[in-house]
């Protein structure tokens, strides 16, 4: 819909094409180009499309440009109430929303790097149908304009427009801008309330307890947030914590509709005695559970809970995990082989802040995971991780590690190449066994 809409814009002569310079999308978003313009999308917000346009007509004021945009998009984006919507803000930023409790069209604009011009973004919520009398009428899951996700989208656009302004007005090249972008800097976009206190591994009684099997990749995980007196837990770890928060209704727009929220508590006396945290379904009269945890909606019951270990904030590691760690992975790190040679469970976290991974999962990626091995920068903070891929893609997620336990039940205390690292639900492990001779 947006692609056709932008083509109509240019054919009508109302909007100019964006600058020819390379665009750097906001974290988590992808840029897709039409013949003369572009739009922003992300897989974990399937109903949201954002058209980005530049109006450089010299004969109109900024306010006049914005009013023309409202009228034009009201028809083309099927939200007639936008034409008469009240404009809020001033030169640095103007905003207008279509009518109704559920907003279909949200128009956001800021100053342009070309004097007198205007850069604007039209956010279209395709889960909302416009009704001329009632305003926005929701047909499915939709974001709340003043909710956390709606505000986060505005902040993404504000930062995106500011970066475009800097590149356009000051002549800063995209390459120079990218040099200033770091995984640590992007990590600051994740609010502290979106960082879990604990990350748990859930198992059924009777299942094996060794981490040398790829089958354990599919064992469910749960992340626990907030204060034990009223904390929230969610059994999915492949969503973007910079945009979604665990207890917000906006999280329902995330990658998994069955990501059911739980309440949890871990009294000090239970923790001191090594007992598992107590978890219960949302609801005031539901019982607290420790021995059995129903997973998702009527799924298998998990009666064994193990706590993943966190990483120190800003930790730099010299860690190589994978059955080919002495050959292929080392060759990739030292430049003798391409990263494409890595097997899916390979992982290397280097002391210079670089990483190599055979696979990374994330709901912000098409298909839910990287298309093969990737490399870039990493930043750790407890159970939170931020990855800045060499492609420029940013992935926020969750991470934890489990120590290696041998067949006799002896468990290592330190993080080693025999440990297992869970990154967004994908287990990176060396599958280390004495029989295979790969435990040295």
C-alpha positions as MATLAB code, in Angstrom:
seq = 'XXXXXXXXXXXXXXXXXXXXXXXXXXXXXXXXXXXXXXXXXXXXXXXXXXXXXXXXXXXXXXXXXXXXXXXXXXXXXXXXXXXXXXXXXXXXXXXXXXXXXXXXXXXXXXXXXXXXXXXXXXXXXXXXXXXXXXXXXXXXXXXXXXXXXXXXXXXXXXXXXXXXXXXXXXXXXXXXXXXXXXXXXXXXXXXXXXXXXXXXXXXXXXXXXXXXXXXXXXXXXXXXXXXXXXXXXXXXXXXXXXXXXXXXXXXXXXXXXXXXXXXXXXXXXXXXXXXXXXXXXXXXXXXXXXXXXXXXXXXXXXXXXXXXXXXXXXXXXXXXXXXXXXXXXXXXXXXXXXXXXXXXXXXXXXXXXXXXXXXXXXXXXXXXXXXXXXXXXXXXXXXXXXXXXXXXXXXXXXXXXXXXXXXXXXXXXXXXXXXXXXXXXXXXXXXXXXXXXXXX';
ca = [
       0.000    0.000    0.000;
       2.739    2.485    0.948;
       4.779    1.730   -2.180;
       1.783    2.578   -4.405;
       0.995    5.616   -2.254;
       4.466    7.100   -2.733;
       4.365    6.565   -6.470;
       1.101    8.520   -6.564;
       2.722   11.300   -4.506;
       5.491   11.822   -7.028;
       3.184   11.542  -10.023;
       1.009   14.302   -8.556;
       4.032   16.593   -8.253;
       3.359   17.335   -4.607;
       6.365   15.700   -3.029;
      10.016   15.644   -3.950;
      12.178   12.554   -3.792;
      14.448   12.131   -0.740;
      18.110   13.013   -0.800;
      20.251   10.757   -2.962;
      22.582   10.012   -0.027;
      22.565    6.598    1.605;
      19.980    6.304    4.387;
      20.790    4.776    7.788;
      17.553    3.287    9.164;
      16.542    3.499   12.819;
      17.594    0.466   14.874;
      15.302   -2.486   14.244;
      13.832   -1.032   11.031;
      14.493   -1.868    7.395;
      14.378    0.575    4.479;
      12.619   -0.460    1.307;
      12.753    1.763   -1.742;
      10.171    2.532   -4.365;
      11.223    4.193   -7.606;
      11.819    7.611   -6.015;
      11.052    7.352   -2.291;
      11.242    4.856    0.552;
       9.412    3.430    3.541;
      10.285    1.818    6.894;
       9.035   -1.586    8.055;
       9.867   -4.181   10.682;
       8.613   -7.803   10.958;
       7.552   -7.509   14.603;
       5.166   -4.657   13.686;
       3.465   -6.264   10.684;
       0.555   -3.804   10.657;
       2.714   -0.669   10.714;
       4.114    0.981    7.570;
       5.960    4.298    7.508;
       6.316    6.386    4.357;
       9.173    8.932    4.393;
       8.902   11.916    2.040;
      10.609   15.309    1.577;
       8.701   18.435    0.549;
      11.064   21.082   -0.865;
       8.554   23.372   -2.615;
       9.917   26.919   -2.090;
       6.591   28.701   -2.533;
       5.041   27.275    0.667;
       5.746   27.829    4.347;
       6.422   24.880    6.637;
       2.895   25.102    8.049;
       1.397   25.220    4.556;
       3.416   22.195    3.508;
       2.150   20.257    6.499;
      -1.478   21.203    5.826;
      -1.128   20.091    2.201;
       0.370   16.809    3.376;
      -2.580   16.201    5.676;
      -5.072   16.758    2.870;
      -3.151   14.706    0.364;
      -2.569   11.701    2.623;
      -6.114   11.770    3.983;
      -7.322   10.467    0.626;
      -4.360    8.333   -0.417;
      -3.987    6.520    2.935;
      -7.736    6.046    3.451;
      -8.075    8.159    6.597;
     -10.308   11.142    5.631;
     -10.351   12.611    9.132;
      -6.637   13.441    8.835;
      -7.455   16.357    6.496;
      -9.139   18.322    9.308;
      -6.992   17.034   12.163;
      -5.488   19.618   14.512;
      -1.786   20.291   13.963;
       0.327   20.214   17.110;
       3.871   21.457   17.602;
       5.952   24.008   15.705;
       8.757   24.284   13.179;
      11.016   21.724   14.874;
       8.282   19.114   14.849;
       4.647   19.014   13.703;
       2.220   16.190   14.412;
      -1.340   15.364   13.360;
      -3.456   12.271   14.002;
      -6.538   10.976   12.254;
      -9.739   10.937   14.273;
     -10.983    8.331   16.703;
      -9.837    6.247   19.684;
      -7.815    4.083   17.291;
      -5.507    6.184   15.135;
      -4.975    4.932   11.590;
      -2.782    7.746   10.243;
      -0.120    9.582   12.227;
       1.744   12.350   10.394;
       5.069   13.491   11.831;
       7.347   16.176   10.345;
      10.591   17.990   11.172;
      12.806   20.569    9.503;
      14.855   19.594    6.477;
      18.571   20.018    5.727;
      17.552   22.172    2.772;
      16.411   25.594    3.996;
      12.637   25.919    4.047;
      12.015   22.264    3.170;
      10.214   19.700    5.304;
      10.873   15.998    5.944;
       7.826   14.004    6.979;
       6.791   10.462    7.894;
       3.311    9.033    7.586;
       2.732    6.159   10.032;
      -0.133    3.973    8.824;
      -1.696    1.396   11.146;
      -3.235   -1.144    8.793;
      -5.076   -2.850   11.675;
      -7.379    0.190   11.843;
     -10.108    1.049    9.346;
     -11.108    4.699    9.053;
     -14.787    5.555    9.529;
     -15.879    9.066    8.529;
     -18.310    9.366   11.445;
     -16.560    7.473   14.223;
     -12.916    7.963   13.303;
     -10.518    5.038   13.686;
     -12.175    1.652   14.084;
      -9.911   -1.200   15.085;
     -10.137   -4.447   13.120;
      -7.354   -6.311   14.899;
      -4.351   -5.734   17.145;
      -3.181   -2.157   16.935;
      -0.836    0.128   18.799;
      -2.093    2.834   21.119;
      -0.800    6.164   19.846;
       0.020    7.451   23.331;
       1.228    4.085   24.570;
       4.842    3.037   24.999;
       5.206    1.542   21.514;
       3.625    4.557   19.810;
       5.950    6.925   21.649;
       8.952    4.707   20.883;
       8.148    4.854   17.160;
       8.041    8.660   17.356;
      11.431    8.674   19.089;
      12.864    6.418   16.383;
      11.602    8.831   13.725;
      12.950   11.857   15.605;
      16.417   10.318   15.809;
      16.233    9.201   12.188;
      15.300   12.689   10.968;
      18.002   14.268   13.138;
      20.613   11.947   11.621;
      19.403   12.756    8.095;
      19.575   16.470    8.934;
      23.169   16.142   10.126;
      24.243   14.245    7.014;
      22.392   16.613    4.688;
      23.183   19.993    6.273;
      26.765   19.368    7.418;
      27.891   17.106    4.613;
      28.690   14.239    6.989;
      28.969   10.996    5.023;
      27.082    7.835    6.033;
      30.464    6.134    6.517;
      31.489    8.816    9.050;
      28.190    8.466   10.886;
      28.513    4.675   11.025;
      31.973    5.011   12.573;
      30.398    6.845   15.507;
      27.711    4.216   16.029;
      28.661    1.522   18.535;
      26.979   -1.446   20.180;
      27.482    0.242   23.545;
      25.764    3.390   22.306;
      22.790    1.444   20.974;
      22.611   -0.502   24.250;
      21.663    2.761   25.956;
      18.361    2.701   24.046;
      17.102   -0.222   26.147;
      15.330    1.058   29.300;
      16.443   -0.529   32.573;
      12.874   -1.719   33.182;
      13.121   -3.795   29.990;
      16.186   -5.688   31.237;
      15.377   -8.983   33.010;
      16.622   -9.788   36.470;
      16.701  -13.503   35.717;
      16.658  -15.789   32.700;
      15.429  -19.346   33.288;
      15.695  -22.625   31.437;
      12.600  -24.856   31.652;
      12.737  -28.649   31.377;
      10.548  -31.649   31.943;
      11.457  -34.136   34.642;
      13.163  -37.169   33.179;
      14.797  -35.310   30.301;
      18.571  -35.420   30.033;
      20.584  -32.898   31.988;
      23.566  -32.465   29.686;
      24.068  -29.474   27.448;
      25.991  -31.278   24.731;
      22.912  -32.010   22.610;
      21.523  -29.721   19.930;
      18.065  -30.813   21.067;
      18.388  -28.453   24.005;
      18.204  -25.542   21.609;
      14.432  -26.008   21.628;
      13.975  -26.029   25.402;
      11.851  -23.034   26.389;
      13.231  -20.103   28.339;
      11.593  -17.527   30.576;
      12.801  -14.047   31.454;
      11.755  -12.395   34.724;
      11.419   -8.624   35.102;
      10.706   -6.193   37.897;
      10.448   -6.538   41.654;
       9.805   -9.994   43.165;
       6.768   -8.553   44.952;
       5.048   -7.914   41.624;
       7.331   -9.017   38.818;
       6.388  -10.116   35.310;
       7.689  -13.166   33.460;
       7.440  -14.027   29.770;
       8.380  -17.357   28.115;
       9.843  -15.880   24.938;
      13.181  -14.220   24.337;
      13.139  -13.188   20.676;
      11.576   -9.728   20.930;
      13.103   -6.256   20.858;
      13.344   -4.801   24.409;
      14.232   -1.343   23.083;
      10.709   -1.056   21.661;
       8.522   -3.396   23.702;
       8.219   -3.687   27.450;
       7.291   -6.975   29.150;
       4.108   -5.818   30.908;
       2.774   -3.423   28.269;
      -0.199   -4.232   26.043;
       1.963   -3.085   23.143;
       4.002   -6.256   23.638;
       1.112   -8.128   22.017;
       2.430   -6.734   18.747;
       5.611   -8.685   19.273;
       6.764  -11.754   17.401;
       4.750  -14.378   19.294;
       1.053  -14.014   20.023;
       1.288  -16.861   22.535;
       3.891  -15.070   24.631;
       1.795  -15.349   27.744;
       2.746  -13.157   30.708;
       3.182  -14.593   34.199;
       3.695  -13.181   37.670;
       6.683  -14.255   39.703;
       8.176  -13.889   43.161;
      11.343  -15.169   44.742;
      11.266  -14.615   48.495;
      14.673  -14.138   50.083;
      14.329  -17.259   52.203;
      13.534  -19.375   49.131;
      16.449  -17.919   47.221;
      18.834  -18.504   50.143;
      17.760  -22.166   50.299;
      18.278  -22.628   46.575;
      14.588  -23.019   45.819;
      13.121  -22.090   42.458;
      11.138  -18.872   42.000;
       7.387  -19.099   42.361;
       5.389  -18.392   39.210;
       1.646  -18.100   38.629;
      -0.770  -17.198   35.903;
      -1.938  -13.574   35.779;
      -4.840  -13.218   38.189;
      -5.324  -12.367   41.837;
      -6.626  -15.792   42.901;
      -4.296  -18.050   40.946;
      -2.012  -20.307   43.029;
       1.731  -19.805   43.156;
       3.590  -22.679   41.471;
       7.109  -23.921   42.079;
       7.116  -27.591   41.111;
       5.115  -27.302   37.901;
       5.127  -24.465   35.406;
       2.518  -24.685   32.638;
       4.254  -23.365   29.533;
       2.329  -21.078   27.160;
      -1.263  -22.084   26.447;
      -1.826  -25.644   27.550;
       1.618  -26.712   26.418;
       3.926  -29.233   28.107;
       4.451  -28.852   31.814;
       7.964  -27.932   32.869;
       8.919  -29.050   36.357;
      12.666  -28.301   36.369;
      13.925  -24.728   36.376;
      17.563  -23.706   35.998;
      18.790  -20.134   36.237;
      21.068  -18.946   33.455;
      24.041  -16.936   34.667;
      24.280  -13.244   33.681;
      27.265  -11.325   32.315;
      28.906   -8.306   33.913;
      27.950   -4.954   32.408;
      30.300   -4.089   29.575;
      32.103   -7.437   29.871;
      34.651   -8.211   27.150;
      35.260  -11.938   26.780;
      37.743  -14.222   25.068;
      35.290  -17.031   24.428;
      35.031  -19.461   21.507;
      32.217  -22.046   21.566;
      31.537  -24.716   18.944;
      32.688  -28.155   17.861;
      34.973  -26.541   15.267;
      36.455  -24.004   17.670;
      40.079  -25.054   17.061;
      39.799  -25.116   13.294;
      37.035  -23.320   11.422;
      36.100  -20.761   14.087;
      39.739  -19.795   14.723;
      40.311  -19.504   10.993;
      37.309  -17.173   10.675;
      38.493  -15.013   13.584;
      41.976  -14.737   12.104;
      40.720  -14.039    8.605;
      41.774  -17.287    6.923;
      38.173  -18.277    6.165;
      34.964  -16.285    5.557;
      32.322  -16.050    8.278;
      30.015  -18.097    6.042;
      32.027  -21.178    7.057;
      30.612  -21.110   10.613;
      28.116  -23.777   11.684;
      24.877  -22.491   13.317;
      25.892  -23.083   16.950;
      29.316  -21.456   16.667;
      29.897  -18.345   18.777;
      32.976  -16.225   19.469;
      32.999  -13.197   21.801;
      36.305  -11.383   21.565;
      38.161   -9.086   23.938;
      38.087   -6.226   21.433;
      34.262   -6.139   21.518;
      33.840   -8.092   18.285;
      31.685  -11.202   17.862;
      31.180  -13.979   15.314;
      28.045  -16.148   15.314;
      26.759  -18.917   13.094;
      23.161  -17.826   13.700;
      21.305  -15.094   15.593;
      17.555  -15.096   16.160;
      15.526  -11.919   16.394;
      11.936  -10.947   15.684;
      13.246   -7.780   14.007;
      14.738   -9.870   11.177;
      12.850  -11.214    8.179;
      12.267  -14.892    8.829;
      13.094  -14.449   12.515;
      16.830  -15.081   12.180;
      19.932  -14.035   10.301;
      20.430  -15.437    6.852;
      23.525  -17.381    7.812;
      26.548  -16.406    9.940;
      27.140  -12.790   11.002;
      29.788  -10.691   12.725;
      30.043   -7.261   14.336;
      30.181   -5.595   17.767;
      28.587   -6.788   21.005;
      27.726   -5.205   24.351;
      26.683   -7.207   27.424;
      24.706   -6.027   30.440;
      23.470   -8.771   32.766;
      20.944  -10.761   30.738;
      20.748   -8.083   28.026;
      22.809   -7.988   24.849;
      23.077   -5.540   21.960;
      24.607   -6.591   18.654;
      25.687   -4.147   15.947;
      26.201   -6.213   12.809;
      28.758   -5.145   10.236;
      25.808   -4.680    7.872;
      24.580   -1.867   10.171;
      21.684   -3.902   11.551;
      21.083   -3.578   15.306;
      19.691   -6.446   17.383;
      18.655   -6.056   21.012;
      17.987   -9.228   22.965;
      18.586  -11.520   25.914;
      21.488  -13.746   26.859;
      22.634  -16.113   29.605;
      25.040  -19.006   30.087;
      25.062  -22.413   31.738;
      28.217  -24.133   33.008;
      29.267  -27.492   31.613;
      28.300  -30.607   33.573;
      29.997  -33.894   32.710;
      28.473  -37.373   32.712;
      29.448  -37.853   36.375;
      27.567  -34.727   37.398;
      30.631  -32.566   37.992;
      29.861  -28.940   37.101;
      32.392  -26.303   36.114;
      32.075  -23.015   37.976;
      33.600  -20.687   35.378;
      32.561  -19.722   31.865;
      34.572  -21.858   29.435;
      34.368  -23.180   25.881;
      32.381  -26.101   27.290;
      29.609  -23.830   28.566;
      26.362  -23.170   26.726;
      25.242  -19.653   25.807;
      21.563  -18.938   25.137;
      21.152  -15.938   22.829;
      17.519  -15.042   22.082;
      16.468  -18.664   22.537;
      19.193  -20.211   20.371;
      21.714  -22.345   22.221;
      25.371  -21.948   21.255;
      27.179  -25.006   22.538;
      30.295  -27.025   21.798;
      28.355  -30.259   22.355;
      31.444  -31.245   24.299;
      31.782  -34.961   25.133;
      34.713  -37.051   26.322;
      33.893  -39.639   23.671;
      34.111  -37.078   20.866;
      37.419  -35.806   22.227;
      36.465  -32.141   21.815;
      36.550  -31.093   25.464;
      40.149  -29.828   25.567;
];
